Amino acid sequence: MILVLNCGSQSIKWKVFSNDLKLKKEGSREIFKERSLAKILKEELKSINEEITLVGHRVVHGGDKFKKPTKITRSILKELNQLCKLAPLHNPFNILGIKISKKVFPKAKQIAVFDTAFYASLPEKAYSYALPKELRKKYRRFGFHGISHEYAVDKVDKKHDKKVISCHLGGGASITAIKNGKAIDTSMGFTPMEGLIMMTRSGDIDPGIVLELGKKAKYILNYQSGIKGISGYDNMLDLLKSKNKLALDMYVYRIQKYIGAYNAILGGCDILIFTGTIGYGSAKIRKMVSSVLKTKVIAIKPDEELAIAKKIRYNK
């Protein structure tokens, strides 16, 4: 059997699949604590512990090196630790999940699947920043939510012959332009902070503001900005119930700007996808964003766990 762990900064999601990808068990918790995850794995999966031969882990940032599913060894784990500073809301929790899983399932093969891998196809003009050559080698746009975007586009473009714009809207948010099944541009960059307005992240911002904020910038732009900074809410349901028009208008406006830009670089859009907990779950947001657009709109229920299981099922 295949266990897939999706450990985020505020939640744990897990699913168990048979080798033919039939869902056998699943669960989730809103607050991610080491003790909670260990308890889940030991107690809820006790009856099938010995049957689990593969454990797949979502890892948000794979850097330049990790572009395909990778067996986790001690040396690989060390390399992944080095990437935590680039995705501080995600990678530390992804790695914690790996460490706990290795203890609970010592006989199973542990495989990391990377959000950034889908963006290995980005052209240089899309992934490069306008920096001096030496800095351009060090800092580039990686892109994130790749597992989710790839899963969604495969659902609607099975022949990989369409021009697709995929919007993953959740606690984090990103948009990807996809042509013939390949990513050609995406809104997130060197870290998951770039691009759209998110629940607590600012998205695109004048770098001059970062310089003005100094040492406080990383914390403010990751944890106190975005929808939370504008409205005080860090949950979309609460925002939709509130009367804070500015936060909602800014959120939708930024999405529409990116869709417009990607429509231009794709030379048109055959399908506009909405996925993620907000993109799939909120018809109101979809309607607000697409009201000014003329293209086919499809909502795809996110299933990163199934996408990961598909990628690792033959890693015996």
C-alpha positions in Angstrom: 0.0 0.0 0.0 1.0 3.6 -0.5 0.7 6.3 2.2 0.9 9.9 1.2 1.6 12.6 3.8 0.9 16.3 3.0 2.2 18.2 6.0 1.6 21.9 6.0 2.2 24.7 8.5 -1.3 24.5 9.9 -2.6 21.1 8.8 -1.9 17.5 8.2 -3.5 15.6 5.4 -2.9 11.9 4.7 -4.3 9.2 2.4 -3.7 5.5 2.0 -4.0 4.0 -1.5 -3.9 0.4 -2.7 -1.2 -0.2 -5.4 -3.9 0.3 -8.0 -4.6 3.8 -6.5 -7.9 2.9 -4.8 -8.4 5.1 -1.7 -8.4 3.0 1.4 -8.2 5.5 4.3 -7.8 9.2 4.7 -7.7 11.9 7.4 -6.7 15.5 8.2 -6.0 17.7 11.2 -6.0 21.5 11.3 -3.1 22.0 13.7 0.2 20.3 12.9 2.0 19.1 15.9 4.7 16.4 16.0 2.9 14.4 18.7 -0.4 14.6 16.7 1.1 13.2 13.5 3.0 10.4 15.3 -0.3 9.4 17.1 -2.2 9.4 13.8 0.3 7.2 12.1 0.7 4.8 14.9 -3.0 4.4 16.0 -5.1 5.0 12.9 -2.8 3.0 10.6 -1.9 0.3 13.1 -3.9 -2.5 11.3 -2.1 -1.9 8.0 1.3 -0.7 9.2 3.1 -3.8 7.7 1.3 -3.4 4.4 2.6 0.1 3.7 5.6 -0.2 1.4 5.8 3.3 0.0 5.4 6.7 1.7 5.1 9.8 -0.5 5.8 13.2 0.9 4.9 16.6 -0.6 7.9 18.9 -0.3 7.3 22.4 -1.4 10.8 23.7 -2.3 13.1 21.4 -4.3 15.6 24.1 -5.3 17.7 23.7 -8.5 18.5 20.0 -7.9 15.2 18.1 -7.1 13.2 17.9 -10.3 11.6 14.4 -10.0 10.4 12.1 -7.2 13.4 11.3 -5.0 14.2 8.5 -2.5 14.9 10.1 0.8 18.2 9.2 2.4 20.1 10.8 5.2 22.2 12.9 2.8 19.0 14.0 0.8 17.4 15.0 4.1 20.4 17.2 4.9 20.1 18.9 1.5 16.3 19.4 2.0 17.1 21.1 5.3 19.1 23.7 3.5 16.1 24.8 1.5 13.9 25.5 4.6 15.0 29.2 4.6 13.4 29.5 1.1 10.0 28.2 2.1 9.8 28.8 5.9 6.0 28.2 6.1 6.3 24.8 4.4 9.6 22.9 4.1 10.3 22.6 7.9 6.9 20.9 8.4 7.4 18.7 5.3 10.7 17.5 6.7 9.3 16.9 10.2 6.7 14.7 8.5 9.5 12.8 6.8 11.4 12.2 10.0 8.3 11.0 11.9 7.3 8.7 9.1 10.7 7.1 8.9 10.5 6.2 12.5 6.9 4.8 12.3 7.5 3.0 8.9 11.2 2.0 9.0 10.8 -0.7 6.3 8.9 1.5 3.8 10.6 3.4 1.0 10.2 7.2 1.6 9.8 9.3 -1.5 9.8 13.1 -1.8 7.7 14.7 -4.5 8.4 18.4 -5.1 6.0 21.3 -5.9 8.8 23.0 -7.8 9.4 20.0 -10.2 6.6 21.0 -12.6 8.5 24.2 -13.4 11.6 22.5 -14.7 10.2 23.4 -18.2 10.0 27.2 -17.6 12.0 29.0 -20.3 14.9 31.2 -19.2 13.1 34.4 -20.0 10.4 33.4 -17.5 12.5 32.1 -14.7 15.2 34.7 -14.8 15.2 37.9 -12.7 16.7 41.1 -14.1 19.9 40.9 -12.0 23.6 40.9 -12.8 24.8 37.6 -14.2 26.3 36.2 -11.0 23.2 37.0 -9.0 21.0 35.6 -11.8 22.7 32.2 -11.3 21.9 32.3 -7.5 18.4 33.7 -7.6 15.8 32.4 -10.0 12.0 31.8 -10.1 11.1 28.3 -9.1 7.3 28.3 -8.9 5.2 26.3 -6.4 1.9 24.4 -6.2 3.2 22.4 -9.1 1.7 19.1 -8.0 -1.7 20.7 -7.8 -1.5 22.6 -11.1 -0.1 19.5 -12.9 -2.9 17.3 -11.5 -5.6 19.8 -12.5 -4.4 20.3 -16.1 -4.1 16.6 -16.6 -7.7 16.2 -15.7 -9.0 18.7 -18.3 -6.3 18.5 -21.0 -5.6 14.7 -21.4 -4.1 15.1 -24.9 -1.9 18.1 -23.7 -2.8 20.2 -26.7 -4.6 23.1 -25.1 -3.7 26.6 -23.7 -4.6 26.5 -20.1 -4.4 29.0 -17.2 -4.6 27.2 -13.8 -5.5 29.1 -10.6 -4.6 27.4 -7.3 -6.3 29.5 -4.6 -6.0 28.4 -1.0 -4.0 29.7 2.0 -1.3 30.2 -0.6 -2.2 31.2 -4.1 -0.6 30.9 -7.5 -1.4 31.0 -11.2 0.4 29.0 -13.9 0.3 29.4 -17.7 0.4 25.9 -19.3 0.9 25.1 -23.0 0.7 21.6 -24.4 0.9 20.2 -20.8 4.1 22.2 -19.9 4.4 25.2 -17.6 5.7 28.3 -19.4 5.2 30.8 -16.6 3.9 31.0 -13.0 3.2 33.7 -10.5 5.4 32.5 -7.5 9.1 32.9 -7.7 12.3 32.3 -5.8 10.1 31.7 -2.7 6.3 31.2 -2.3 5.9 34.9 -1.5 5.8 36.3 -5.0 2.7 36.8 -7.1 -0.9 36.9 -5.9 -2.3 38.3 -2.7 -2.6 35.4 -0.2 -4.1 34.8 3.2 -1.0 36.1 5.1 1.5 36.7 2.4 1.8 40.0 0.5 2.4 38.7 -3.0 4.1 41.2 -5.4 5.5 44.2 -3.7 7.9 47.0 -4.5 11.4 45.8 -3.4 11.9 49.4 -2.1 9.4 48.6 0.7 11.4 45.5 1.6 14.5 47.6 2.0 12.5 50.1 4.2 11.2 47.3 6.4 14.7 45.8 6.9 15.0 42.8 9.2 11.2 42.9 9.9 10.3 42.3 6.3 10.5 38.5 6.2 8.1 38.1 9.1 5.7 40.9 8.1 5.4 39.8 4.4 5.0 36.1 5.3 2.7 36.2 8.3 1.1 39.6 8.7 0.3 40.7 5.1 -2.1 39.6 2.3 -5.8 39.3 3.3 -4.9 39.3 7.0 -3.0 42.6 6.6 -5.8 44.3 4.7 -8.8 43.0 6.6 -7.6 41.3 9.8 -9.0 38.0 8.6 -6.8 35.0 7.7 -9.7 32.8 6.5 -11.6 33.3 3.3 -14.9 32.2 4.7 -14.6 34.9 7.4 -13.7 37.5 4.8 -16.7 36.6 2.6 -19.0 37.0 5.6 -17.5 40.4 6.4 -18.1 43.7 4.8 -14.4 44.3 3.9 -14.8 45.1 0.2 -11.3 46.4 -0.2 -9.6 43.1 0.7 -11.9 41.1 -1.7 -11.5 43.6 -4.5 -7.7 43.6 -4.2 -7.6 39.8 -4.1 -9.8 39.4 -7.2 -8.1 42.2 -9.1 -4.6 40.7 -8.7 -5.9 37.4 -10.0 -7.5 39.0 -13.0 -4.2 40.9 -13.8 -2.3 37.7 -13.9 -4.9 35.9 -16.0 -4.7 38.8 -18.5 -0.9 38.6 -18.7 -0.9 34.9 -19.2 -3.7 35.1 -21.8 -1.3 37.4 -23.7 1.8 35.2 -23.5 -0.2 32.0 -24.3 -1.8 33.7 -27.3 -5.3 33.0 -25.9 -6.7 30.6 -23.3 -8.8 27.5 -24.0 -9.5 26.6 -20.4 -9.3 28.5 -17.1 -9.0 26.2 -14.2 -9.8 26.9 -10.5 -8.5 24.6 -7.9 -7.3 24.7 -4.3 -9.7 25.0 -1.3 -10.8 28.5 -2.3 -10.6 28.1 -6.1 -12.7 24.9 -6.1 -14.7 25.6 -3.0 -15.9 29.2 -3.6 -18.3 29.7 -6.5 -18.4 33.4 -5.5 -14.7 33.9 -6.0 -14.8 32.0 -9.3 -17.7 34.2 -10.5 -16.0 37.4 -9.4 -12.7 36.6 -11.1 -14.2 35.2 -14.4 -17.1 37.8 -14.8 -14.9 39.9 -17.1 -13.5 36.9 -19.0 -14.6 35.0 -22.1 -13.3 31.5 -21.8 -14.3 28.0 -20.6 -14.1 27.8 -16.8 -13.7 24.5 -14.9 -13.4 23.9 -11.2 -11.2 20.9 -10.3 -11.3 19.4 -6.8 -7.7 19.3 -5.5 -6.1 16.0 -4.8 -2.4 16.4 -4.3 -2.2 13.1 -2.4 -3.5 11.1 -5.4 -1.2 13.0 -7.7 1.8 12.1 -5.5 0.7 8.4 -5.3 0.5 8.3 -9.1 4.1 9.6 -9.3 5.6 7.2 -6.8 3.6 4.0 -7.3 6.4 2.3 -9.4 9.2 3.3 -7.0 9.4 -0.2 -5.6 
